[in-house]
């Protein structure tokens, strides 16, 4: 069987789906591996490294797509490349089914097998394949680093003969995977860290990392069966707004991570809250790609509102492409290993397997 991957559009995506160490594993499994020319060049990985692993390199992306059994990417292929797909070909990646719903359904009708890894069930067996968690972990870390680099004061408390520099106060909005990593990173660097989340179970996790959990009085547990946050009621939003308004007056740096799969990100930090923040404060909005958690967020722009800087990138992982690619490639290899029948050398779409059944676009 032939497994392939082509270079992503470099303007929006610098990660790759197959790293050299994983390339060798695919070949050891019995796959023939075909990649685009200069596939990893931008990450310092030249074609010779892939060739030494046993991969074949091609200049023709159309030929690569047309002659593949299994295509592994970050996102969905371009419209031109999608036209090349044939019945029984397989695609694995982050296909964004909420945005690409119609496109994916039309491909599924043509009997093209599409596996979108955002849909992985949150079960123990799927943890090694969980691309959302591995990538969010890095995003939470990088958001803190970017925020601190834009903050014009020291982060940890410093006691000197000339006086004491107080520790920076950080608020993390949303304590999912990205939020928890942000808490851990900020805490390691000496900040005083607060966090808030709509999920009641987050309190214990936040406190285990040394953060202080802000509890909405009479709050409700807004957690889906899959472990994600769901949209809050109007009453909860009002209580949360009152709590945040007071808290933000003393906060130096805010990391926003609140996302609802398939929907515009909720506006949590309103204009009046930002107006009450101290000048020189920073807001880093990881939800920028879905509209942002503040009223002023614009992806890939720095917005200055009364001395408060609001930052957010459409793809923060483009600034950590080597680490992000390494984790992503391993996640995908574990998924393919579960999908591949090594004995008979074929893709086995076993719908009794919850991992396969949940991720397959129907």
C-alpha positions as CSV (number, residue, x, y, z in Angstrom):
1,X,0.0,0.0,0.0
2,X,1.2,3.5,-0.8
3,X,1.0,6.2,1.9
4,X,1.6,9.8,0.9
5,X,1.8,13.3,2.1
6,X,2.3,16.6,0.2
7,X,3.6,19.9,1.4
8,X,0.9,22.1,3.0
9,X,0.2,25.7,1.9
10,X,3.2,27.4,3.6
11,X,1.4,30.7,4.0
12,X,-1.0,29.1,6.5
13,X,0.7,25.9,7.7
14,X,4.3,25.1,8.4
15,X,3.8,21.8,10.2
16,X,4.3,18.4,8.4
17,X,2.4,15.2,8.9
18,X,5.4,12.8,8.5
19,X,8.7,13.3,10.2
20,X,11.8,11.1,9.3
21,X,11.5,8.9,12.4
22,X,7.9,8.2,11.7
23,X,8.6,7.7,8.0
24,X,10.8,4.8,8.8
25,X,8.1,3.3,11.0
26,X,5.6,3.4,8.1
27,X,8.0,1.7,5.9
28,X,8.7,-1.0,8.5
29,X,5.0,-1.6,8.7
30,X,5.1,-2.4,5.0
31,X,3.9,0.8,3.4
32,X,5.5,2.4,0.3
33,X,6.1,6.0,1.2
34,X,5.9,8.9,-1.3
35,X,6.4,12.6,-0.4
36,X,6.6,16.0,-2.1
37,X,9.9,17.4,-3.1
38,X,11.4,19.6,-0.3
39,X,8.7,18.2,2.0
40,X,10.6,19.1,5.3
41,X,13.1,21.5,3.9
42,X,11.6,24.5,5.8
43,X,12.1,22.6,9.0
44,X,15.8,21.8,8.2
45,X,14.9,18.2,7.0
46,X,16.3,17.7,3.5
47,X,15.0,15.1,1.0
48,X,18.1,12.9,1.5
49,X,17.1,12.2,5.1
50,X,13.7,10.8,3.9
51,X,15.3,8.9,1.0
52,X,17.7,7.3,3.5
53,X,14.6,6.1,5.5
54,X,13.3,4.4,2.3
55,X,10.9,7.1,1.1
56,X,10.4,8.2,-2.5
57,X,10.4,11.9,-3.4
58,X,8.3,13.3,-6.3
59,X,8.0,16.8,-7.8
60,X,4.5,16.1,-9.0
61,X,1.8,16.6,-6.3
62,X,-1.0,15.5,-8.6
63,X,0.8,12.2,-9.3
64,X,1.3,11.7,-5.6
65,X,-2.4,12.2,-4.8
66,X,-3.7,10.2,-7.8
67,X,-1.5,7.1,-7.0
68,X,-2.1,6.9,-3.3
69,X,-4.0,4.6,-1.0
70,X,-3.7,6.6,2.2
71,X,-3.1,10.4,2.3
72,X,-1.9,12.0,5.5
73,X,-2.1,15.7,5.9
74,X,-2.6,18.5,8.5
75,X,-5.8,19.9,6.9
76,X,-8.0,19.2,4.0
77,X,-6.4,19.2,0.5
78,X,-7.0,22.1,-1.9
79,X,-10.1,22.0,-4.1
80,X,-7.9,21.1,-7.1
81,X,-6.3,18.2,-5.4
82,X,-9.7,17.0,-4.1
83,X,-10.8,16.6,-7.7
84,X,-8.1,14.0,-8.2
85,X,-9.4,11.6,-5.5
86,X,-10.9,8.3,-6.5
87,X,-13.1,5.7,-4.8
88,X,-11.6,3.8,-1.9
89,X,-8.8,6.3,-1.3
90,X,-8.3,7.3,2.4
91,X,-7.5,10.6,4.0
92,X,-6.4,11.2,7.6
93,X,-6.0,14.6,9.1
94,X,-7.6,17.5,10.9
95,X,-10.3,18.0,8.3
96,X,-12.4,20.5,10.3
97,X,-15.8,18.9,9.6
98,X,-17.8,21.8,11.2
99,X,-16.5,24.2,8.5
100,X,-16.0,21.7,5.7
101,X,-19.2,19.8,6.3
102,X,-20.7,19.9,2.8
103,X,-17.4,19.3,1.1
104,X,-16.6,16.3,3.2
105,X,-20.1,14.8,2.8
106,X,-19.8,15.1,-1.0
107,X,-16.4,13.3,-0.9
108,X,-17.9,10.6,1.4
109,X,-20.7,10.0,-1.2
110,X,-18.0,9.2,-3.7
111,X,-16.8,6.4,-1.4
112,X,-13.7,8.3,-0.3
113,X,-12.9,7.4,3.3
114,X,-12.2,10.5,5.4
115,X,-10.9,10.3,9.0
116,X,-11.0,13.6,10.9
117,X,-9.0,13.3,14.1
118,X,-10.8,16.1,15.9
119,X,-13.6,13.6,16.3
120,X,-11.6,11.0,18.3
121,X,-13.5,9.7,21.3
122,X,-12.0,10.6,24.6
123,X,-11.1,7.1,25.7
124,X,-7.8,5.7,27.1
125,X,-7.0,3.8,23.9
126,X,-7.2,6.9,21.8
127,X,-4.9,9.1,24.0
128,X,-1.8,8.3,21.9
129,X,-3.7,9.5,18.8
130,X,-5.2,12.7,20.3
131,X,-3.9,15.5,18.0
132,X,-6.1,18.2,19.7
133,X,-4.4,17.6,23.1
134,X,-0.8,17.3,21.8
135,X,-1.2,20.5,19.7
136,X,-3.1,22.4,22.4
137,X,-0.4,21.6,24.9
138,X,2.2,23.3,22.8
139,X,-0.2,26.2,22.1
140,X,-0.8,26.9,25.8
141,X,2.9,26.9,26.4
142,X,3.7,29.2,23.5
143,X,0.9,31.7,24.4
144,X,2.5,32.3,27.7
145,X,6.0,32.8,26.2
146,X,4.6,35.2,23.6
147,X,2.7,37.2,26.3
148,X,5.7,37.4,28.6
149,X,7.9,38.6,25.7
150,X,5.4,41.5,25.1
151,X,5.1,42.4,28.8
152,X,7.4,45.2,29.8
153,X,7.9,44.1,33.4
154,X,9.6,41.2,35.2
155,X,7.5,38.1,35.7
156,X,8.8,36.6,39.0
157,X,9.0,38.5,42.3
158,X,12.5,39.9,42.8
159,X,13.8,41.2,46.1
160,X,16.7,43.5,45.7
161,X,18.6,46.1,47.8
162,X,16.8,48.8,45.7
163,X,13.4,47.4,46.5
164,X,11.0,44.5,45.6
165,X,9.6,43.8,42.1
166,X,6.2,42.2,42.6
167,X,5.3,39.0,40.7
168,X,3.1,39.3,37.6
169,X,-0.5,38.2,38.0
170,X,-1.8,36.0,35.2
171,X,-5.4,34.9,34.5
172,X,-6.0,31.9,32.3
173,X,-9.6,31.8,30.9
174,X,-10.5,28.2,30.1
175,X,-8.7,25.3,31.8
176,X,-8.6,22.7,29.1
177,X,-5.4,21.2,27.8
178,X,-4.1,24.5,26.5
179,X,-5.2,26.4,29.6
180,X,-3.6,23.9,32.0
181,X,-0.3,24.0,30.2
182,X,-0.5,27.8,30.2
183,X,-1.0,27.7,34.0
184,X,1.9,25.3,34.5
185,X,4.2,27.4,32.3
186,X,3.3,30.7,33.9
187,X,3.7,29.2,37.4
188,X,7.2,27.8,36.5
189,X,8.3,31.3,35.4
190,X,7.3,32.8,38.8
191,X,3.9,34.4,38.1
192,X,0.9,34.3,40.4
193,X,-1.7,32.4,38.4
194,X,-5.5,32.5,38.5
195,X,-7.9,30.5,36.3
196,X,-11.5,30.1,35.5
197,X,-13.5,27.5,33.6
198,X,-17.1,26.5,33.1
199,X,-16.3,22.9,34.0
200,X,-16.5,22.1,37.7
201,X,-13.8,19.3,37.4
202,X,-11.2,22.0,36.4
203,X,-10.9,23.3,39.9
204,X,-8.9,20.4,41.2
205,X,-6.7,20.4,38.1
206,X,-6.0,24.1,38.3
207,X,-5.1,23.9,42.0
208,X,-2.9,20.8,41.5
209,X,-0.7,23.1,39.3
210,X,-0.5,25.8,41.9
211,X,-3.2,28.1,40.3
212,X,-6.1,29.8,42.1
213,X,-9.4,28.8,40.7
214,X,-12.0,31.5,40.4
215,X,-15.4,30.0,41.2
216,X,-18.7,31.5,39.9
217,X,-21.1,31.4,42.8
218,X,-23.9,29.0,42.2
219,X,-22.2,28.0,38.9
220,X,-23.3,25.0,36.8
221,X,-21.2,22.2,35.4
222,X,-21.0,22.9,31.7
223,X,-19.1,19.8,30.5
224,X,-20.1,17.6,27.6
225,X,-19.9,13.8,27.8
226,X,-16.8,14.0,25.7
227,X,-15.1,16.3,28.2
228,X,-15.4,19.5,26.3
229,X,-16.9,22.8,27.5
230,X,-20.4,23.6,26.3
231,X,-22.1,27.0,26.0
232,X,-23.1,28.6,29.2
233,X,-26.5,29.9,30.2
234,X,-27.2,33.7,30.3
235,X,-27.4,33.6,34.1
236,X,-23.9,31.9,34.3
237,X,-22.5,34.4,31.8
238,X,-23.7,37.3,33.9
239,X,-22.2,35.9,37.1
240,X,-18.9,35.1,35.3
241,X,-18.8,38.7,33.8
242,X,-19.2,40.2,37.3
243,X,-16.4,38.0,38.7
244,X,-14.1,38.7,35.7
245,X,-14.7,42.5,35.9
246,X,-13.4,42.7,39.4
247,X,-10.5,40.2,38.8
248,X,-9.2,41.9,35.7
249,X,-8.5,45.2,37.5
250,X,-5.5,43.5,39.2
251,X,-4.4,41.2,36.4
252,X,-1.3,41.9,34.2
253,X,-1.6,39.1,31.6
254,X,-4.6,37.2,30.4
255,X,-4.4,34.0,28.4
256,X,-7.8,33.2,26.7
257,X,-8.3,29.6,25.6
258,X,-12.1,29.2,25.6
259,X,-13.3,27.4,22.5
260,X,-16.5,25.5,21.6
261,X,-16.0,23.0,18.8
262,X,-17.7,24.0,15.6
263,X,-18.9,27.4,16.8
264,X,-17.7,31.0,17.0
265,X,-15.7,31.4,20.2
266,X,-17.6,33.0,23.1
267,X,-17.0,36.6,23.9
268,X,-15.9,36.6,27.5
269,X,-13.9,39.7,28.0
270,X,-16.0,42.8,27.2
271,X,-15.0,46.3,26.3
272,X,-15.7,47.7,29.8
273,X,-13.5,45.0,31.4
274,X,-10.6,45.9,29.1
275,X,-11.1,49.6,29.9
276,X,-10.7,48.8,33.6
277,X,-7.4,46.9,33.1
278,X,-4.0,48.4,33.9
279,X,-2.1,50.0,31.1
280,X,0.7,47.8,29.9
281,X,-1.4,44.6,30.5
282,X,-1.4,41.9,27.8
283,X,-4.2,39.6,26.5
284,X,-3.2,36.7,24.4
285,X,-6.2,35.1,22.7
286,X,-5.8,31.5,21.6
287,X,-9.4,31.6,20.4
288,X,-8.5,34.2,17.8
289,X,-8.9,31.8,14.9
290,X,-12.6,31.3,15.8
291,X,-13.3,35.0,16.4
292,X,-11.7,35.4,19.8
293,X,-12.7,35.6,23.4
294,X,-12.5,39.4,23.5
295,X,-14.5,42.0,21.6
296,X,-11.4,43.4,19.9
297,X,-9.4,40.3,19.0
298,X,-8.2,40.2,15.4
299,X,-6.1,37.2,14.3
300,X,-2.5,38.0,13.4
301,X,-2.8,41.6,14.6
302,X,-1.8,43.4,17.8
303,X,-4.6,45.6,19.0
304,X,-3.9,48.4,21.5
305,X,-6.9,49.5,23.6
306,X,-6.1,52.1,26.1
307,X,-2.6,50.7,26.6
308,X,-3.8,47.1,26.8
309,X,-2.3,44.9,24.1
310,X,-4.5,42.1,22.6
311,X,-2.7,39.5,20.6
312,X,-3.7,36.3,18.8
313,X,-2.5,34.3,15.9
314,X,-4.5,32.2,13.4
315,X,-1.9,29.4,13.9
316,X,0.3,29.8,16.9
317,X,1.9,26.5,16.2
318,X,3.6,27.9,13.1
319,X,6.1,29.3,15.6
320,X,6.8,25.9,17.0
321,X,6.6,23.8,13.8
322,X,9.3,21.3,14.6
323,X,7.9,20.2,18.0
324,X,4.3,20.4,16.8
325,X,5.1,18.3,13.7
326,X,6.9,15.7,15.8
327,X,3.9,15.2,18.1
328,X,1.4,15.3,15.3
329,X,3.3,12.8,13.2
330,X,3.3,10.3,16.1
331,X,-0.4,10.8,16.8
332,X,-1.1,10.0,13.1
333,X,1.2,7.0,13.1
334,X,-0.7,5.5,16.1
335,X,-4.0,6.1,14.4
336,X,-2.9,4.5,11.1
337,X,-1.4,1.6,13.1
338,X,-4.9,1.0,14.5
339,X,-6.5,1.3,11.0
340,X,-4.0,-0.9,9.1
341,X,-4.3,-4.7,8.8
342,X,-0.6,-5.6,8.7
343,X,-1.2,-9.3,8.0
344,X,-3.3,-8.6,4.9
345,X,-1.6,-5.3,4.1
346,X,-4.8,-3.3,3.7
347,X,-6.8,-0.6,5.4
348,X,-9.4,-2.2,7.6
349,X,-12.4,0.0,8.3
350,X,-13.8,-1.9,11.3
351,X,-16.8,0.1,12.4
352,X,-17.0,-2.0,15.6
353,X,-13.9,-0.1,16.7
354,X,-15.1,3.1,18.4
355,X,-12.0,5.0,17.3
356,X,-12.6,4.3,13.6
357,X,-16.4,4.6,13.8
358,X,-16.3,8.0,15.5
359,X,-13.6,9.6,13.2
360,X,-15.0,8.4,9.9
361,X,-17.0,11.0,8.0
362,X,-20.3,9.6,6.9
